[in-house]
Amino acid sequence: MTNNLLWLQQWFYEQCDGDWEHMQQIKIDTVDNPGWFIKIDLVETSLENKTFNHIQIERTETDWLICRVENYSFMGSGGVFNLDEIIQVFRKWAISVK
């Protein structure tokens, strides 16, 4: 089993068909509280119309995450050490709805 970042890279590669990668994106950014934000466009993927149950976990002020799908995009945000966990949430969902 690969780590979550390697898995995300493979998922991105599998979506690339000469067109998808020109219009859709994966963005990973920082937020100022401090933490992470990730947005994964789902248009023209097998996940485009799949249901995702909103997740909100608040363990501490620095250990938290919120993940949701809206406007055909997976969006996750979390604390400074939660980036891997956000990607893991996306990974588990993507694998479960195939």
N, C-alpha and C positions, 0 to 999 in steps of 0.2 A: 504494500500500500504506500502510495506516495504522500508527501506532506501536502497541506492544503494549498500552498502557493503553487507548487508544481502542478497540482490537479487543476487549478484555475488557469494556468498557462495552457494546459492541454485542452481544457474546455474551450478557451478562446480560439485556439488553433483549429479545433474541430468546427467552429462556426464560420471560419474564414473560407469563403467560396469565390473570391474575386469581386464580390459586391458587398456582402454584409459588413466587412471590416471598413468599408469606405463611409458607411452611414451610421453604424452602431459603434458603441464604445464601452470600454470599462475604464472607470475613473477611480483612482484612489487618491484621497486628499486628507489633509489634516484639518482639524477644527480647533478652536481656540480655548477649549475648556480643560485641559488639552485632550485630544483624542483623534479618532479616525472617522472618515466618511468614505464609503464605497458605493458606486452606482454602476450597475451592470444592465445595459440595454438588452431587452429580451425579444424585441421585434425580430421576426423571421427566425426564431429558434423554436425548439420543441417546448420551451417553457412559456411562450408568448401568452397563452390563454389558460395556464394552469393556476389553480388556487393556492395562495400562500396565506397561512395564518400569522398575523402580526405577532411579533415576539418583542417583549419588553422585559428586561432583567436588570434590576438595580441592586447589586450586592453591596457596593460601597460608593463613595463619591468618585473614585477612580476606576472602579470595576463595574462596568455596566454596558449594556448594548440594547439597541432598538433596531429591528429589521422588519421591513414591510415591502410589499410590491404595490406600486401605483404607476399609472400611465405607462404600462408595459416596461417598467424598470424595477429591478431589485435594488433596494436602498438599505444600507446598513450603516449605523454609526455606533461608536463605542468608545470606551476609555482608552487611554494610551497603550495599554497592554492587551487590548481585545481585538486587534486586527485579525489575527489568525482565527479567533473564534467566530468573527463575522463571516469570514470566508468559509469556515466549516459549516455554518448555518446554511449558507447558499449551496454548498456542496451536498449536504445531506438532503436538502429539498430537491435539488436538481436530479439526484440519483433516485430518489423515492418516487418521482412523478414520471419517469421515463416510460 
